[in-house]
Amino acid sequence: MNLQITGESFNVSDRTKKLVEEKVSQHLEKLMKHFSPEMKTAQIRISKDKLKNFQVNFDMELPGKEQIFAKTSHRILKSALIDLTQAIERQIIKYKETN
């Protein structure tokens, strides 16, 4: 899975990239194993709000003008990524069922 990770007012370190790879990319790769490689491109944007919660946004385009979008907020980045992955998985399963 090709994830483009960016940070808004947040430095995306190698450790953060590794955590995103572990919690998001690997799970989605299993779910999307039959999708073509060009379909496996997504953007993740990580930021921190005024209360120091992590805001994580996921955006991905699929054929048929379908868009997978998920947004989550949590005090701990790992928890935010787990919630985000679950939301994305539900949307991809629904997409696979209708196509």
GROMACS elastic network, one bead per residue, 0.5 to 0.9 nm:
[ bonds ]
;  ai    aj funct       b0    kb
    1    21     6  0.89107   500
    1    25     6  0.59014   500
    1    26     6  0.76845   500
    1    28     6  0.75307   500
    1    29     6  0.58314   500
    1    32     6  0.87849   500
    1    37     6  0.75510   500
    1    39     6  0.88024   500
    1    40     6  0.50930   500
    1    41     6  0.62843   500
    1    42     6  0.80296   500
    2    25     6  0.79678   500
    2    37     6  0.84383   500
    2    38     6  0.87225   500
    2    40     6  0.59584   500
    2    42     6  0.64511   500
    2    43     6  0.85644   500
    3    20     6  0.88617   500
    3    21     6  0.82018   500
    3    25     6  0.72917   500
    3    40     6  0.81412   500
    3    41     6  0.58933   500
    3    42     6  0.50742   500
    3    43     6  0.56840   500
    3    44     6  0.68484   500
    4    41     6  0.77329   500
    4    42     6  0.62569   500
    4    44     6  0.60734   500
    4    45     6  0.83029   500
    5    12     6  0.76084   500
    5    17     6  0.73559   500
    5    20     6  0.84864   500
    5    42     6  0.87057   500
    5    43     6  0.60612   500
    5    45     6  0.59317   500
    5    46     6  0.75969   500
    6    10     6  0.84887   500
    6    11     6  0.84482   500
    6    12     6  0.67467   500
    6    43     6  0.77875   500
    6    44     6  0.63430   500
    6    46     6  0.63008   500
    6    47     6  0.86813   500
    7    11     6  0.59206   500
    7    12     6  0.57482   500
    7    44     6  0.84710   500
    7    45     6  0.56193   500
    7    47     6  0.56992   500
    7    48     6  0.89806   500
    8    11     6  0.77483   500
    8    45     6  0.70968   500
    8    46     6  0.61963   500
    8    48     6  0.76490   500
    9    46     6  0.85276   500
    9    47     6  0.59866   500
    9    48     6  0.69310   500
   10    46     6  0.69602   500
   10    47     6  0.55156   500
   10    48     6  0.67006   500
   11    16     6  0.88351   500
   11    46     6  0.89562   500
   11    47     6  0.88184   500
   12    15     6  0.80252   500
   12    16     6  0.58513   500
   12    17     6  0.67727   500
   12    46     6  0.80129   500
   13    16     6  0.51132   500
   13    17     6  0.63291   500
   13    18     6  0.86482   500
   14    17     6  0.50090   500
   14    18     6  0.61193   500
   14    19     6  0.86023   500
   15    18     6  0.50995   500
   15    19     6  0.62451   500
   15    20     6  0.87302   500
   16    19     6  0.50547   500
   16    20     6  0.62221   500
   16    21     6  0.85549   500
   16    77     6  0.86293   500
   17    20     6  0.51243   500
   17    21     6  0.61017   500
   17    22     6  0.85809   500
   18    22     6  0.61137   500
   18    23     6  0.86125   500
   19    22     6  0.50478   500
   19    23     6  0.59957   500
   19    24     6  0.81260   500
   19    77     6  0.87808   500
   19    78     6  0.72486   500
   19    81     6  0.84784   500
   20    23     6  0.52654   500
   20    24     6  0.54293   500
   20    25     6  0.67132   500
   20    26     6  0.89080   500
   20    44     6  0.89516   500
   20    78     6  0.82264   500
   20    81     6  0.69507   500
   21    24     6  0.56321   500
   21    26     6  0.62198   500
   21    27     6  0.88753   500
   22    25     6  0.62894   500
   22    26     6  0.57417   500
   22    27     6  0.77974   500
   23    26     6  0.66511   500
   23    27     6  0.67553   500
   23    78     6  0.75719   500
   23    81     6  0.62460   500
   23    82     6  0.62715   500
   23    85     6  0.72611   500
   24    27     6  0.55716   500
   24    28     6  0.62192   500
   24    29     6  0.85723   500
   24    81     6  0.66321   500
   24    82     6  0.73504   500
   24    84     6  0.78528   500
   24    85     6  0.55433   500
   25    28     6  0.52502   500
   25    29     6  0.59391   500
   25    30     6  0.87510   500
   25    85     6  0.86795   500
   26    29     6  0.51140   500
   26    30     6  0.65557   500
   26    31     6  0.88990   500
   27    30     6  0.54564   500
   27    31     6  0.65484   500
   27    32     6  0.88200   500
   27    85     6  0.75736   500
   27    89     6  0.84774   500
   28    32     6  0.59424   500
   28    33     6  0.82851   500
   28    40     6  0.88780   500
   28    85     6  0.76586   500
   28    88     6  0.82006   500
   28    89     6  0.71040   500
   28    92     6  0.88682   500
   29    32     6  0.51171   500
   29    33     6  0.56988   500
   29    40     6  0.79993   500
   30    33     6  0.53208   500
   30    34     6  0.88723   500
   31    34     6  0.81961   500
   31    35     6  0.89935   500
   31    89     6  0.75479   500
   31    92     6  0.79631   500
   31    93     6  0.81741   500
   32    35     6  0.53120   500
   32    36     6  0.85309   500
   32    39     6  0.89912   500
   32    40     6  0.76658   500
   32    92     6  0.81791   500
   33    36     6  0.80937   500
   35    38     6  0.83029   500
   35    39     6  0.63547   500
   35    40     6  0.71491   500
   36    39     6  0.54935   500
   36    40     6  0.69657   500
   37    40     6  0.52521   500
   37    41     6  0.77317   500
   38    41     6  0.63377   500
   39    42     6  0.85004   500
   39    60     6  0.84440   500
   39    61     6  0.74531   500
   39    62     6  0.62982   500
   39    63     6  0.78399   500
   40    60     6  0.81834   500
   40    61     6  0.89202   500
   40    62     6  0.86964   500
   41    60     6  0.66561   500
   41    61     6  0.79358   500
   42    58     6  0.70848   500
   42    59     6  0.57350   500
   42    61     6  0.74602   500
   43    57     6  0.79552   500
   43    58     6  0.57611   500
   43    59     6  0.52920   500
   43    60     6  0.65774   500
   44    56     6  0.68757   500
   44    57     6  0.55159   500
   44    59     6  0.66230   500
   45    55     6  0.79807   500
   45    56     6  0.56929   500
   45    57     6  0.51265   500
   45    58     6  0.66903   500
   45    59     6  0.87026   500
   46    54     6  0.68090   500
   46    55     6  0.57159   500
   46    57     6  0.66169   500
   47    53     6  0.82875   500
   47    54     6  0.57453   500
   47    55     6  0.51285   500
   47    56     6  0.65789   500
   47    57     6  0.88076   500
   48    51     6  0.77563   500
   48    52     6  0.53686   500
   48    53     6  0.54177   500
   48    55     6  0.57380   500
   48    56     6  0.86771   500
   48    73     6  0.89453   500
   49    52     6  0.51959   500
   49    53     6  0.55053   500
   49    54     6  0.66307   500
   49    55     6  0.68840   500
   50    53     6  0.74060   500
   51    54     6  0.89197   500
   51    75     6  0.84956   500
   52    74     6  0.89521   500
   52    75     6  0.67840   500
   53    73     6  0.63026   500
   53    74     6  0.52823   500
   53    76     6  0.71829   500
   53    77     6  0.82237   500
   54    72     6  0.80664   500
   54    73     6  0.54362   500
   54    74     6  0.53596   500
   54    75     6  0.57908   500
   54    76     6  0.67855   500
   54    77     6  0.59207   500
   54    80     6  0.70182   500
   55    71     6  0.72446   500
   55    72     6  0.58551   500
   55    74     6  0.68771   500
   55    75     6  0.88334   500
   55    77     6  0.84813   500
   55    80     6  0.76389   500
   56    70     6  0.81964   500
   56    71     6  0.56711   500
   56    72     6  0.53802   500
   56    73     6  0.62984   500
   56    74     6  0.86023   500
   56    77     6  0.84057   500
   56    80     6  0.68771   500
   56    81     6  0.73587   500
   56    84     6  0.75097   500
   57    69     6  0.73889   500
   57    70     6  0.58098   500
   57    72     6  0.66545   500
   57    73     6  0.89112   500
   57    84     6  0.79848   500
   58    68     6  0.76257   500
   58    69     6  0.54565   500
   58    70     6  0.51421   500
   58    71     6  0.63330   500
   58    72     6  0.89277   500
   58    84     6  0.76585   500
   58    88     6  0.81183   500
   59    67     6  0.72133   500
   59    68     6  0.57620   500
   59    70     6  0.68251   500
   59    71     6  0.89084   500
   60    66     6  0.85723   500
   60    67     6  0.57234   500
   60    68     6  0.50378   500
   60    69     6  0.65109   500
   61    64     6  0.89482   500
   61    65     6  0.69797   500
   61    66     6  0.60450   500
   61    68     6  0.63056   500
   61    69     6  0.87455   500
   62    65     6  0.61949   500
   62    66     6  0.50006   500
   62    67     6  0.58098   500
   62    68     6  0.74057   500
   62    95     6  0.89272   500
   63    66     6  0.60545   500
   63    67     6  0.85195   500
   64    67     6  0.88367   500
   64    99     6  0.89980   500
   66    95     6  0.80995   500
   68    88     6  0.69292   500
   68    91     6  0.65924   500
   68    92     6  0.74181   500
   68    95     6  0.89969   500
   69    87     6  0.87376   500
   69    88     6  0.73082   500
   69    91     6  0.84370   500
   70    84     6  0.63636   500
   70    85     6  0.86111   500
   70    87     6  0.63645   500
   70    88     6  0.63208   500
   70    91     6  0.89346   500
   71    83     6  0.89510   500
   71    84     6  0.65788   500
   71    87     6  0.84174   500
   72    80     6  0.59729   500
   72    81     6  0.79101   500
   72    83     6  0.67870   500
   72    84     6  0.58995   500
   72    87     6  0.88872   500
   73    76     6  0.87061   500
   73    77     6  0.85054   500
   73    79     6  0.87910   500
   73    80     6  0.57868   500
   73    81     6  0.89845   500
   73    83     6  0.86328   500
   73    84     6  0.88004   500
   74    77     6  0.65924   500
   74    78     6  0.86263   500
   74    79     6  0.65016   500
   74    80     6  0.50162   500
   74    81     6  0.87871   500
   74    83     6  0.88115   500
   75    79     6  0.78302   500
   75    80     6  0.76110   500
   76    79     6  0.54346   500
   76    80     6  0.63530   500
   76    81     6  0.88477   500
   77    81     6  0.61981   500
   77    82     6  0.86835   500
   78    81     6  0.51776   500
   78    82     6  0.63140   500
   78    83     6  0.87914   500
   79    82     6  0.50787   500
   79    83     6  0.62431   500
   79    84     6  0.84919   500
   80    83     6  0.52294   500
   80    84     6  0.60688   500
   80    85     6  0.86252   500
   81    85     6  0.60457   500
   81    86     6  0.86293   500
   82    85     6  0.51522   500
   82    86     6  0.63547   500
   82    87     6  0.87908   500
   83    86     6  0.52427   500
   83    87     6  0.63652   500
   83    88     6  0.87531   500
   84    87     6  0.51940   500
   84    88     6  0.62184   500
   84    89     6  0.86001   500
   85    88     6  0.50957   500
   85    89     6  0.60216   500
   85    90     6  0.86704   500
   86    89     6  0.51013   500
   86    90     6  0.63514   500
   86    91     6  0.88387   500
   87    90     6  0.53528   500
   87    91     6  0.65592   500
   87    92     6  0.89019   500
   88    91     6  0.51704   500
   88    92     6  0.61950   500
   88    93     6  0.86075   500
   89    92     6  0.51539   500
   89    93     6  0.60801   500
   89    94     6  0.85308   500
   90    93     6  0.52668   500
   90    94     6  0.62407   500
   90    95     6  0.86661   500
   91    94     6  0.50970   500
   91    95     6  0.61359   500
   91    96     6  0.86634   500
   92    96     6  0.61050   500
   92    97     6  0.85754   500
   93    96     6  0.51070   500
   93    97     6  0.62245   500
   93    98     6  0.88156   500
   94    97     6  0.51376   500
   94    98     6  0.64203   500
   94    99     6  0.87901   500
   95    98     6  0.53502   500
   95    99     6  0.62217   500
   96    99     6  0.52950   500
